[in-house]
Amino acid sequence: MTAKPTSGRAWLFGLFIAGLFVGFLVLIEYGLQTYKDASAREDLKATLAEANRLRVLLENEVNSAAFLATGVESYIVARRGDLDALEIQQILALVFERGRHFRNIGIAPDNRIAWVFPLKGNEAAIGLNYADIPGQWPAIQQIMMTREGRLSGPIDLVQGGRGFIYRSPIFIDDTYWGLLSTVIDVDSLFDQLSEVAGDLAPVLALRYIDVDGEPGEVFFGAEKYFQQPLELLTIMVPGAQWQMAVQAPASSQSLMGWYRVLEVGIALFLAILLGLLVRLVWQRNLLAQLDSEVKARTAELRQSHDLLDSVLAAARSFAIIATDPQGTIMLFNKGAERMLGYQASEVVGKHKPAIFLLPTEIRQRVRAMEQELGRPLEGDEVFTLRARQGIEEVLMLHYTHRNGQVLPVQVVVSAIRSEEGDIRGYLGIAEDVSERLRNETLKNQFISTVSHELRTPLTAISGALGLVRSGSLGAVPQPLQPMLDIAFNNNQRLMQLVNDLLDIEKLMAGRMTLYPTRCAAAELIRDSVEDLQGLAAQRGIELVCRLDPDVWIRVDASRFQQVLTNLLSNAIKFSPTGGKVEIVMHVSTSDLKVTVSDQGSGIPESFHPHLFQRFAQADGSDNRRQAGTGLGLAISKELTEQMGGQIGFDPVAGGGSCFWLRFSRLRDSETNG
């Protein structure tokens, strides 16, 4: 008979406490917000003023290299390039003393360094020919063409260390004479910047801005500071632009967080205290009942909590992060703290896992999923859609450590469901795969090194065999000729394997340089077909082309022909004698599709998913009918995608295969330009 009144009083008491809490919270919040707004305005004003001062400092320090180099350049022009060794060393010493951050000053007639000051510590630079440095030569050619000095870097110096290099071309009577270079020590410049910036130094970042105004590589500070910067400032340096990102100092943000905790604590304390005082006289029986219930429930929760803590503590090699249905982090285990550098108290209930992810990877995944679904994504569907559908998804992503370090991880994402099947949140279990990828890199480096070491002796062997077979060194006995042919053919196969290994290694490492230009697709196809007419005639294969002469695409011509030649040679090799290979251009208003069809026996359906994988061959036996490395299609896929195209395969009913390439057509304005 007493349960209902007791329950009703508890409900009223809770409502009373809540009302008091809200009232106190509103009053304290108003005062705190007023203080915070005033403090934020002052902090913002001071931060922006300091950032502008740092911008001016950087511009002055960097541009001083160009200003001081002008005197040396004038002296060289005045002497018409006829330099006195003692005199030029004295001039370089005088200029060097005026440059606070100078590492060295060098003069390179005909792009070969002849004078360096100071010589000590920079001996490795003497005699260096810039044309022998692939990483720097394109920038120097640009300087020679534009006749304007330019700041590059930071780059690794041949004499050790890293520096910014200001290079200025020297022309005498309108004739290029050589190059004047001034090396600014990166550590010295950034040490001064950090010292002058003080508390602002940890929240500064610098990056390049290219000639099109697009952001480039971050070379000072963390890239995350450019995501939502307090201010973006442009720094003008010789021949280039930098961009500075500034964030509000973390100390002030952390202080406001403590104020927020204190605000809630005071409001809650006052509300509870006042409520307890009001009901203290008649609450004793209710408190006794509640106390027993709380103890029982606490014991249950402690048991579950201890079990969960034991499981999570044991999984220290994995970052386990759980969120509520809205994506807010609710669980952050010790493994996540070790992997990401944050404490659980800093993120639980405050952030979403997106703070650990790279924005570029999120955007790429959004584009891919929207293209697959045919509709825009909503909310956090980019990572939760598959989990909602009951699919346990394994993703290869990158996590960003608190210190800015980027870690490759393998993440398993799944939904957390109640007994009724309702989604209560999402669970992500991430494993650091840095070591796995490092082993993969070592393997690729080993393959690359072996391939490079094999190329030279194989080339020599090929040349020697060619001379012997041709009779240039004397008549070859008839019994020896078949053996020479076998040796020559196998040497060519080894050369092809080495070249394919080098190509795929460059592509996978991102070191393959492409030179896309405006090309007539029909001409590229026609040239590739003509190159393979001999092979087709030898095998009795007819090549049939249906081309459109008025289609233009933007590709690297030689690499496009490499891809097409690979598809054509495969079609010829796997076609029966007397067969036909068709090359057809299918043109639409927006793109071009090129198909290569053969009349061979076709590719087994079980092998279709592996067609474009490295070293994959449908016939993997030692006595397979057609030789090959298993790299051709993998190389073709990488080259096509890096040129902005697509490559694919369609089986042909009744036998045969059809491989295709798709590229965007150039618009009329692009074609005429």
N, C-alpha and C positions, 0 to 999 in steps of 0.2 A: 504493500500500500504506500510505501514511502519512496519507491523507485522513481515514479513519475515526477513528484515535486522536486526531488533531489536533482534529477536530470534537467528539469526546467530551470532550477536555480543556477545550475552549472552553465546552461546555455546563456541565460541572462547575464551571468557574471562574465563569461567570455566576451559577449557582445559589448558589455560595459568597458572591459579592458581594451577591446579593439577600438572603441570610440575614443577612449582617452589616448591611446597610442597614436591614432591618426591625428588627433588634435595637436598633441605635442610635436608630432613629426612635421606637420604643416608649419608650425611656428618656427621650429628649428631650421627647417628647410629654407624658409624664407630668409632667415638671417644668413645661413650658410651660402645661399645662392647669391645674395647681395654682395657678400664678401668675395665669393669666388669670381663673380663677374668683374669686380673692380681689380682683383689681383690678376685675372687673366688678361685684362686690357693692358695693365702695366707690364706684365711679362711679355706679352706679344710685342708691345712697342720696343722694349729693351732688346728682345731677341732679333727683331727685324733690323734695328739699328746696328747691332753687333754683326749680323750677317752681311749687311752692306759694307761695313768696315772691312770685314774679311775678304769680300769680293774685290774691293779696291786694292787691298794688300796683295792678293794673288796676282791681279793684273799688273801691278807695278813690278813685282818681283820677276814675273815671267817675261814681261815685255822689255825689261832691262837688258835681257840677253840680245834682243834684236837691236836695241839702241846702241849697246856697246860694240856689237859686231859691225855696225856701220862704219866706225872709224877704221877697223882693220880692212874692211872691204875697200874703202876709199884709198888707203895706202897701197893696196895691191894694184888697183886700177891706175893710180898715179905712177907706180913703178912699171906699169904695163906688163906685170907678171914676172918681171926680172927681180927676184927677191934675194936680199942679202941675208944669209943664215943668221948671223949674229944680230942684225938689226931687227929682223922679224921676230926672233925670240924675245928681244927686249920689249917690243910692242905687245906681243902676246902676254908677257908677264905683267905689263902695266894694266892691260884690259882685264886679265884674270883677277888681279887684286881688287878690282872694283866690283866684281860679281860675287855677291855674298854666297850664292849657292852653286857657283861654277864647279864642275868636276874636272873639265878640261876644255881647251879650245884647240881645234884642229883645222888645218888647211889641206885641201885635197885637189891639187891640179889634176885635171883629166879624171876626176873622181877616185883618185888613189891618194890616201893620206900620206903627206910628206913631212908635215910639221905638227907636233902636238906639244902643248904646254899645260901643266908640267909633264915632263917625260916620265918621271918616276911613277910607277903604278899604272901607266898607260902605254907601256912598251908594246903590248900586244896589238895596239891600233896602228902602229907604224907599218906602212906598206899595204894596209887593208884596201882592197878594191871594192867599192860599194856595189859594183855590178855583180860581185860574187855573193851578195847577201840577198837571197830571194825575198826575205821578209821586209827589206827596206828599199830595194831597188825601184819598185813601182812608185813609191812616194817621191823618190829622188827624180825620177823621170818626169813626174808631174811638176815638180819645182822647176826643172830645166825648161819645161814647155811654157809654164805660166810666167817665169822670170820673177817670181815672188817668193820671199822667204816663208818658211812654214815650220811650225812646232809639231813634233811627233813624239809619241811615247805615252806612258813609260814603256821602254823596251829593255831587253837584256843586252848589256854591253859586252863586246868581245873581251875587254880587259877586266870584266867582272863587275857585278853590281847592276843597278837599274837606273835609268835616267831619262829625262826629257831631252830631246835633241832639237835645237833650232838650227835649221840649215838655210843658207842664203846663197843663191847662185851668183857667180861673178862673171860679168861680161866685159870684154875689152874690145872696143870698136865693134860692138854688136856681135862679137864672136864669143861663144861660151868658152871660158878659161878653166873654171873649176868650181869647187864648192867650199864654203866656209861653214864650219859646224861648231856650235857651242853646246856643251853637255851640261845640263842642270841636274844636280844630284837630287833624286827623288826623296831620299830619306831626310836630307837637310831641309828641303822645302817644306815637306809635310810635318817635320818636327817643329819648325817655326810656326806653321799654321796651327798645330795642336797647342803649342805653348801660348800663342796669342789668343786662340779661341777660348781657352780655359774650360769652363763647364759646358760650353756649347760644342766642344770638339767631338764628344761621343755621338752627337745627333746630327753631324754634317756628313754629306756625301757629295762626290763629284763624278761626273760622267761626260762622255763626249756628245756632241751634237754634230751629225754629219751635214754634208752640203745641202741635203734635202730637208734639213730641219728635224730629222728623225733621231731619237735618242740612241746612243751607242753604249759601249761598255762602261761599267762603273769601275773607276780606278782608285777611289778613296772613299772609305766608309761603306755602309751596308746598302744593298740595292733596295731593301724594304723602305728606306726613307723617301724613295721617289713615288711610293704608292699613294700616300695621302700627305704630301708635304705641307708644312706651314707656309712655305714660300719657295718659289723657284727663281733663281737669279742667274742671269747670263753673264759669263766671263769671257771677254774678248781677248784671245791670244793670237799671235802672228799666224795668219793663214787658217785659223780654225776657231771653234767656239767650244767652251765648256759650259756645263750647267751645274749649279750648286743647289742641293736640296737641304732645307732646314726643318727640323722638327722641334717642337717644344721640349725643353729639358725634362728628362724623365722624373727628376726630383720633385718638380711642382705637381706633376700628374699623380705621383705616388702620394704626395702630401694630401691632395684632395681626396684620394681614396681613403686615407686614414680619417679625414674629417667625416666622410660619409659613414664609415663604420661607427665613429664616435656619435654621430647624429642619431643613427638608428639605436645604438646602445642607450643613449641618454633618454630618448623618447620611450623606449621599451621599459627602461628602469623606472621612470616616473609614472608611467601608466600602471605598471604592476604594483609599485609601491602604494600609489593612491588607492588602487582597487583593493589591495590587501588590507589597508587601513580601514576602508569602508566596511569590508565584510569579515574582518578578523574575529568579531565576537561570535557570529553564528556559523562560521565556516569550518570549525574544527572537525565535525563529523564527516563533512564532505572531503576534507583534506585527507583524513584517515583512509577513507574508501579509495580515493584517487591514488594515494601513496601505495597501497597494496597492488592496485592494477598496474601502476607505472613500474613497480619492481618486477612484476611478472613479465610485462612486455619488454622491459629493458633486458631481462635475462635472455629472452628469446632472440631479441635483436643482437645482443652481444655474441650469442652463440653463432648466429648466421654471419655476423660481421667478422668474427674471428676466423671462421672457415674461409670466407671470401678473401680476407686479408692474407691468409696463408697461401691461397692459390695465386693471388696477384703478386705477392712477394717472391714466390718461386719462379715466376715468369719474368725475370730481370733482363733477359735477352730480347724481350718483345715489348714494344710500346702498345699497351692496351688502352684504348680511348673509347668511352661510351658516352652517348649523347641522349638527350630527351627527344621527343618527336620533332621539336622545333630546331634541333641541331645544336643546342647549347651543351657544352661539355659537362657531364655529371660524374665521370670517373676518369682518373688520370693516374695510372699505376707507377711504381718505382722505375720500371723499364722505360716508360715514357719520359719520366723526369731525367733519367740518364741520357736518353737519346736526344732530347730536345732542349735540355738546359733550363726548363721551367719547373717551378714547384707546383704541386697540385693546387695549393691554396691560391696561386696566382691565376689559374685558368678555370677551375671548376666553378660553374655557375656564372661565368663572366664572358667567356669567349667561345667561338666556334672553331672547329678544326681547320677552317680555311686560313687561319693565321699562320699555320705551319706549312702551307702549300705555296707553290710558285704560281703567281697569277697567270703566267703564260701557259702553264700546263692546264689550268682550269679553263682558260679560253679555248685551247685546242680541243679539249674534251667536250666542251659545250658545242663547238662547231660540228664535231664528228657526230655527236648524238642527235643534234637537231637535223643534220643531213640524213641520218639513218631513220629517224622518226617522222621526218617531214613536217615538223611543227616546232615552235619555240619551246624551250624548257621553262618550267615554272618553279619558282622558289629554289629549293636545294635538290631538285631532281637530278642534277648532274652526278651526284654520288649516291642518292637514295632510291632512284627509280628502280634499278635492278633488284635491290634488296626488298622493296615493296612487292615486287613480282615473285618473290621467293627464290631469287637467284643469288647464290653466294658468289660474289664477284672478286676476282684476284686482279689487282692493279699494280703496275709498275709506275711509281711516282717518285718525287723528290720532296723530302722534308727539309725545312729550313731551321737550323739550330738557333738558339737565342743569340749566339755570337756571330751569326751570319753564314756559318758553314752550311753547305748544301749536301744532304745525305741521300743517296739512292735507296729506296725502300720498296719492299713488296708488301702490299696491304690487302688483307682479306676483309671485305665489308659484308655484313649481314644484318638482318633486322632482329630486334629483341621483341618478342611477342608474349602476350599474356596467355593464360590458359584458354581464353575465348578466341584467340587468334588476332586480337587487336595489337597494333604496333605501339609498343611502349618506348621505343627508342632505337638507336642504331649502334652497332659495335664494330670498331675497326681494330684489327690486330696487325701491326706492322713489324717487319723484320728488316734490319739493316743489311743490305746486300752489297755493301762497299767491297768487302773482301772477294765476294763472288765475281763482281765486275772487274776488280783488279786482276784476278786470275785470268779472266777473259782477255783483258788488255795485254797481259804478259804473253798469252798464247798468240794473240794477233801480232805482237811485236816479234815473237820468235819466227812466225811464218814470214813476216815481212823481211826480217834479217836474212833468213835462209834463202828467200827468193832473190833478194838483191845479190847475195853472194853467189848464187847459181847463175845469174844472168850473164856475167862477164865470161866465165869459162864456156858456157853453152854457146855464146855468140862466137867465141874463138873456134870452137869445135865445128859450128855450122859453117863458118867461113872456110876452114880447112877442108872439110868434106866437100863443100861446093867446088873448090879449086880442083880437088882430086877427081871428082865426078865429071867435071867439064873437060878434063884432058889438058888443062893449062900446065900441069906439071909433068906431062908425058902421057903416053897412051896407057889406058887401064886394061889389064888382062881381063878377058871376057869372064872367067870364073869369079873374078873379084867384084865385078860390077853389081850383081845382086846383093852382095854383102854391104857394099857402099850405099846402095839404095835403102836397105833396111836401116843402116846406121843413120843416114840423113833424115829419113822419115821419122824415126823415133826421136832424133834430136829436135826436129820441128815440133813434135808433140810436147816434149819437155819445155821448149821455149814458150809454147802457147800456155802451158800450165803455169809457168812462172809469171808470164804477163797477166794472166787472169788472177793469180794470187795477189799480185801487186795492185791491180785495179780494184779488187774487192776490198783489200786492206785500206786503200786510200778512201774509198767510198764510205766504209763503215767508220773510219776515223774522222770523216768530215774534211779530208785534206785534198779532195779532188776539186780542182778549179775549173769551172765552166765559163764559157764565153758566149752567152746567148746573143744572137743577132737576128735581124729580119731575114727570113729565107723563103724561097719559093719551094713549097713542099714537093711539087712534081719533079723539080730538078734534082733534089736530094734523093728521091726514090729512084729516078732514072739512072743516076750515077751508081747507086748501090747495085741495081740490077745489072748494069753493064759490067761491073767488076766481077760478078758471079756467073756471067754467061759461059766462061770457060769451064767452070765446075759443072754447070748444068749440062753443057754439051757433052762433057766427058761421061756423065751418067745417063745421058739420053733423056733429059728432063726439059720440057717446054716451059718457058717463063712467059706468062700472059699478064699484061699490065692494062689497067683502066684508070687513067689519071686525069685530073682537072688542073689545067695550067694556071688558073687564076686564084689559087689559095695560098695565103701567106701565113706563116707561123713564126714565133720567136723561140729559137732553140740554138744550142751549140751544134753547128752543122756537122762537125766530125763525130761528136758523140751520138747524134741522132743517127748518122749513117752506121756507126758501130752497132747500135741497137738493131737497126733494120737489117744489117748484114748478118747478124747472129740469127735473127728469125728466118731469113731467107736461106742461109746455109743449112740450118736445121731442117727446114722444109725439103730442101733438095736432097740431103743425106737420107731422110727417112721416106722418100717417095720411091715407088717402084720404077724400074726402067720403062721408059715410054710414057711416064706419068706427066702430070701438069701441075705447076704451082702458079696460083693467081695472086696478084697484088692489086688491090682495089682501094681507091679513095672514096669514102662516103662523106659527103659534105653537107653540113647544115648551116643555118644562119650564125650559129655561135661557135661550133667546133668542127674539127676534122677527125675522122676515124679511118685509120689505115689497117686493112686486114690482109693477112698472109695465110692462104689456105693451101693445103697439100692433099694428096690422095693416098697417104700412107696407111698403115694399119691402125693408127690412132694411139691414144694414150690411155692406159688402164684407169678406170674410174677411181680405184683405190689410191692412185698416185696424184690425182688432181690437187689435193690440198698441199702437196709438197713441191709443186712445179717450180716455184720461184725461190726455194730454199737453197742455201749454199751446199754444194757437193751432192745435190740430189739428182739421181738418174733412175728412170723407170726400169732400165735393165742394169742392175747392179752386179751382174755376174762377171767373172774374170774373162769369159769368152764372148762378151756382148758384141753384137754385130757392128755398132758404130762407136768409135772412140770418142772420148770427150772428158772434160774436167768436172763437169757438173756445176760449173760456175757461170756459164754464159747467161742463163736466164736470170740468175740472181743479180749479176752485174747489170743486165738490161733493165731490170725492175728499178734498181737504185738510180741509174742514170736517168731513166724516164721520169721518175718522181722528183728528182732534184731539178729537172728542167720544167717542172710544173705540169707534167702530163700523167697519163694513166696507162697501164699495160694489163692485159688480161688474156684469157683463153676461153674458147667456146668449142665444145666437142661437135663434131659433124656427124649427122645421122648416116649410117652406112659405112663409116670408116673415115679416116682422115682427121686433121686437126686444123683449127683456125685460131691463130694468135692475132691480137689487135693492139694498136696504139691509139690514144686519143689526146689531142692537144686543142687548146683554144685558138680560134682563128683571130687574126689581127683585123681590127676595124678598118674601114676605108681611110680614115684620118691617119691611123697608124701605118697603114700600107703606103700611103702617099708620102708620109714623112720619112 
